[in-house]
Structures are given as structure tokens and as C-alpha cells.
Amino acid sequence: MSNQVKSIKLLVGLCLNKNMSFQNISRLLGIPVSSYDINSIVERYSEEGYLSDIKISPKGTFANLTSSGIEYTSDIIQNKNVNVVY
């Protein structure tokens, strides 16, 4: 699975599983990804304005979707043509 696909699945997973760490979301979705990769993905989406309130702790990496993040994931779910950040 490419990093691009992993990052999109993690973002959509966050949309569907609010208040859950990215590590737990990756386990639920069966996405093989390390915490280092998760933090890199979160940083990129934060720079694009899709994530806010990022918290990295021993329990995992947590973030909230911004309004533009919600719109972006909605477009992905609806299969619209979107520009992928990764």
C-alpha cells in the first residue's frame, strides 16, 4: 500500500472515528504504518490546514479535523476528484 493511500485512509478514518488516535485507526483499518510515518502524515495535513489541535503522547497521535478537512474527506468519500496532499 502506498504512502498516499495510507494517508488518505487515515484521514477518512479520523473522520469516521473521532477522538481516536491515528495508531488505533490504523489498527482498525489494517493499515501497516509506524508512529513516525503517522506523525509525518499528520504534519503534512496540518500544514495544508486539514488538521488542528494535534497532540502527540505515549497513548498515540490525536488531532481534530478542521472545516476544510471535513470538506476534503467528504469529497474523498463521495469519490470527487481531489488533489492528494502526500
HELIX and SHEET records of a PDB file:
HELIX    1   1 ASN A    3  LEU A   16  1                                  14    
HELIX    2   2 PHE A   22  LEU A   29  1                                   8    
HELIX    3   3 SER A   35  GLU A   47  1                                  13    
HELIX    4   4 SER A   67  ILE A   77  1                                  11    
SHEET    1   A 2 LEU A  51  SER A  57  0                                        
SHEET    2   A 2 GLY A  60  LEU A  65 -1                                        
END                                                                             
